[in-house]
Each structure stands twice: as C-alpha cells, then as structure tokens.
Amino acid sequence: MASWFLQTTALNDRNLPALMRDWREDTMAFLRHDAPKILLVLVLAYVLTRMARAVARKTADLHVRKLPAGVRVQQVRTVASVVTSITVFIIFFVAALEVLFLLGLNLGPMLASAGIAGLAIGFGAQTLVHDFINGFFILLENQYDIGDIVRVAGVKGTVEAMNLRLTTLRDDDGTVHFVPNSAIQIVSNTTRDWSQLALRVTVAYSEPSEKVVKLLREKTRPAKHFGVSRELRRRIKECFEENNVQAAGPGRIYVVDQGAGKAS
C-alpha cells in the first residue's frame, strides 16, 4: 500500500507540470480566440439595448407631444416600457445563448429543460398571460383613458387606474371594482368624443316646433351629461321665458255633473 501511494505521488508530480502547461495553453487560446468574441457579443448586446431604449423613449415623447391632455401620457409610456422590456429580454437571451455556445457548453439539454419548464409555466399562467395581452392592446388601441366612464365585464364606472394586469373602476355609489383585463371582451365608452342627454321637455301645443327645437339643440360635453341635467332644466326654463315660449300647463280634469233627472 505504501509503495502504491509513493508511486502515485511520483506519477502526479511528473504530470503536474504537463497539466499546468495544458491549462496555460488552453487559457491563452481562449483569451486569443473566444474571449474577444464574447466581449464583442456583450458590447453588441449593450449597444442594441441602448438603441432600443432610445427609440422607445423618442417614440413615446413624440406621441405625448401630440396629445391634447396629459391623461394619456401614462398609457403611452406604459406601452413604450413594455415594448422596451420585451426587446431587451430578446437581445440578452440571444446574447446569453451565444456566450454559452462560445464557452463550449452543450445547449441541447438546457434548451430542452427550458422548453419543458416554459410549457409548465404557460399552462399554469394562461389567465395571467391573457390579462397582459388584453391590457397591452387596450393601451395600444386607446380604448379608454383614466377618467373615462366605461362599461366592461358587466360593471360600469369611472376608470381610476389601469395597467397591463387589471382596470380599476369606481361606480356611482363609490364601490371600487377591480376588473382583470382578460375578463374584458366588450368596452362601452360613454365619454368618447361626445354624449347625449335624453331630457323630456313639454311646451304648449300652440308653440312652433322649429323655434323650440332650435332653442334646445346643444351638443353635450363628454362625461357631463349626468351632472348638467338639473342645470339644463333651469336654463331651459329661463330661455323659454326670455323667448316668450309658454310651458305646457298642468293637466286638468273636468268633471261634469249631469245632475239628477227631472221628476215626472
């Protein structure tokens, strides 16, 4: 046993310089050939990332300047941020694969494992993915903004907050509704461009129709048709009084007493 140990030690001592020489040669070969390629890949990935961020930022700023109000700024910047994040992820994913290939690692088992894991995560997060996809297109297509009154997923209210995951609504009685974007199939926006107020106005039968319609014709501002109904009635009354339009009188019921029949 002792002789075998001494023989093994002597053999290792003789192979150690050769082993160190092989390591040195491999290291120098790596530094000469593969290291510059890895550095080039990393620099290229960094440059592409900076370019993607700059393009997204300039595009968002250009759209923001064209907006009439500041409400849409959050949505524009959210879309720009999402696009930038996806682009950066793709760039770094491709760069990581290239670096691993240059390091001599076998990517087959790793890609297979990543594919199986991604499939399992995809089955478990289908609703979450659906939320993000719907939210992305809601923001991209400008279906509604913060402050709009909308009807989605069976509830109606004012949009208080929105992101890729869900939309927050507050209805007339103050109840807050958190609606996942995957549940939004149809959007009914009552504050886009213009609105109408259905109001019953009665005037005397003798008043000319053209005159009354001309006085009543108005285009109601968006989201204001509920709050102006009482004020509108007051102004209609004053307008009719100034233009000598007689309002319809209260309904009257006439009771005619036929009286008792004459005695024979």
Steps between C-alpha positions, in 0.01 A plus 500: 500500500781738587684427178185560295446835673857604433470392137177695452651809660803480277280459196290803597815704557619415151159583341447826691726715278340352189155566643589859587646543152176372340292735712719790404473417131121462524472829686711685246303347213176606667629853554620525140199354321184469714535788746494771230189338349325495839597862561368594155169326571460679834589840352261446211221398738563812711494728194179342368338539843589869517369552147172323582450713812580819310261418215220412742557819700504723192188333361317544831602867524383559143157352576473691829557833323204430273262431787244770590508410870738335744272210589629278220867551591498210746358258242748605228796460732365165626481363146850633426632337817343164414640502146842598632498224762410234243769624260769507771404148615531363146838671449649368824351152448664469158826644638498249790452208261788623284731537802415151624573361153838675495579355843452152355192407701247256355180701451280206401406374849473857631260604224294185550475565874409864438233391250341258746510757781354767274221265395412426863504869592289582194228255601497639853497867398263508204265748667787729599637494145151574368476797742825646371413447133157662539647785705768562239244535219268713716785744553626477144157559342404771752165336577458712815698740716521579869193707587276348232163349592490149354301180523716185502447143626148581621596801717494872428704776658777756468845369414728586793804289407609262227802285421580182312350284776164661589275804479362677809150650478296702750123501448240763593457385862877493563560127465840411356514218244828326408450349155765263356574595143439142386133542601456802270341392174289807411578859600218758504653846539245773577754784502661472158461812277141595593195393702124549493256585776146369473278765660125535471386859443133590460374825354163633406345342194472838327877567507683453164708182491789651303552772757500255792742256330737783412510617860558150636768385254834456681786259495580375843861469611626145573443369854294809590153387391413368844615798701341768280147362492368719785690806379370439149139498620555831677656658191224366274241663724685834491553472123131435440403793720736735313365385162134503607452126467212386714556179689232237497246553776421235758253236400139581579209268560153629439215337688158574361212449734205390293272567791203295613228420251187715505216368700200402302 
